[in-house]
Amino acid sequence: MARNSLSKNILRNYRADRSIAEMAALYGISQTTWLRWESGRAYPRGPRMIRLASDMGVTMDELFKGLVVTSEESLGEVANA
């Protein structure tokens, strides 16, 4: 099962070809705050966490735990993780 930390892979992959400034503006935060989220020194809270999960198409639990399920994995593997 692929596990990624929220801090690095998940947010960097989500940001993809967008700049840190674009992401900060999108979520109404400073560039420093986005960098802290991306580096794992801070985490989004409350409404921003909900919106980020929604925008990424994942549950808040998946986002917070950094659990990414690939297509070749079964739900049983995820449940037993």
C-alpha positions in Angstrom: 0.0 0.0 0.0 1.3 3.4 -0.9 1.7 5.7 2.1 2.7 9.3 1.7 3.0 12.0 4.4 0.6 14.8 4.1 3.6 17.1 4.3 5.5 16.1 1.2 4.0 14.0 -1.5 0.3 14.6 -1.2 0.4 18.4 -1.2 3.2 18.6 -3.7 1.4 16.3 -6.0 -1.8 18.3 -5.6 0.0 21.6 -6.3 1.6 20.0 -9.4 2.5 22.8 -11.8 0.9 25.6 -9.7 3.1 28.0 -7.8 3.1 28.3 -4.0 1.7 31.8 -4.5 -1.3 30.4 -6.4 -2.0 27.8 -3.8 -1.7 30.3 -1.0 -4.1 32.7 -2.7 -6.6 29.9 -3.5 -6.8 29.0 0.2 -6.5 32.5 1.6 -3.3 31.8 3.4 0.3 33.1 3.3 2.9 31.4 1.1 4.7 30.6 4.4 1.7 28.8 5.7 1.4 26.7 2.5 5.1 25.9 2.7 4.6 24.8 6.3 1.7 22.5 5.3 3.8 21.1 2.5 6.8 20.5 4.7 4.9 19.0 7.6 5.6 21.7 10.1 1.9 22.7 10.2 -1.4 21.2 9.1 -4.5 22.8 7.7 -7.3 23.0 10.3 -11.1 23.3 10.3 -12.7 24.7 7.1 -9.4 24.7 5.2 -8.8 21.0 5.9 -12.4 20.2 4.8 -12.0 22.3 1.6 -8.5 20.9 0.8 -9.8 17.3 1.1 -12.8 18.1 -1.0 -10.7 19.9 -3.7 -8.4 16.9 -3.8 -11.2 14.4 -3.9 -10.2 12.5 -0.8 -11.7 12.1 2.7 -10.3 14.2 5.5 -9.1 10.9 7.1 -7.2 10.0 4.0 -5.7 13.5 3.8 -4.7 13.7 7.4 -3.3 10.1 7.6 -1.7 10.5 4.2 -3.3 7.2 3.0 -3.4 6.9 -0.8 -5.0 3.9 -2.2 -3.9 2.8 -5.7 -6.2 1.1 -8.2 -4.5 -2.3 -7.7 -5.2 -2.4 -4.0 -8.3 -3.9 -2.4 -10.5 -2.3 0.2 -9.6 -5.2 2.4 -5.9 -4.2 2.4 -6.8 -0.7 3.3 -9.0 -1.8 6.2 -6.3 -4.0 7.6 -3.6 -1.3 7.4 
